[in-house]
Amino acid sequence: MKNVAQKQQNQKSDTLQNSCQVDTLVGEPLADVDVSNLLFMIEEEKMARDIYDTLFEQTGLIQFDKISDSEQKHYDTLLKTAATLGVDTSLLSTEVGLFSNVEIQSLYDTLLAQGSVGVDSAIAVGIAIEETDIADLYATIEETEVAMLDSVYVKLLGASESHLAAFESIA
């Protein structure tokens, strides 16, 4: 399997090839690890969006508002990907601040409390979320052999790296 850096580098040239590979995979059952990773990533994107919305309201920092909008797009993309691949997302909460995954719920509660202390703490939480997301995406990219998932995760990785840079620029 290509390493993540090579995947990012070849993303544009592989678009047509990946879309052809996707067509051969639709309808085939996904491995359990791919289903669990996809559901986890959906909730992780939702968590980031929910926290950033709250931190924007508390701090007024435009970075939280803009990145929250981006996280919403990531969340929507992952939900569409799940639907395309036949992954049931009906047990995932759509309510702000509520998560099916206990680990994400705990992380949400902890990070929201930490970020609500002040502007510097809020920025530190933004950095922590993006660093966590990047690490999780790297691990997930390495685990999947499903072209559609690989393509989506690589794009999300690039976006998370941009989000991290935006938060680090105001830290």
Secondary structure, DSSP 8 states (H G I E B T S, - for coil): ---HHHHHHHTTTTHHHHHHHHHHHTTS---HHHHHHHHHHHHHHHHHHHHHHHHHHHH--HHHHHHHHHHHHHHHHHHHHHHHTT---TTS--STT--SSHHHHHHHHHHHHHHTT-HHHHHHHHHHHHHHHHHHHHHHHHH---HHHHHHHHHHHHHHHHHHHHHHHH-
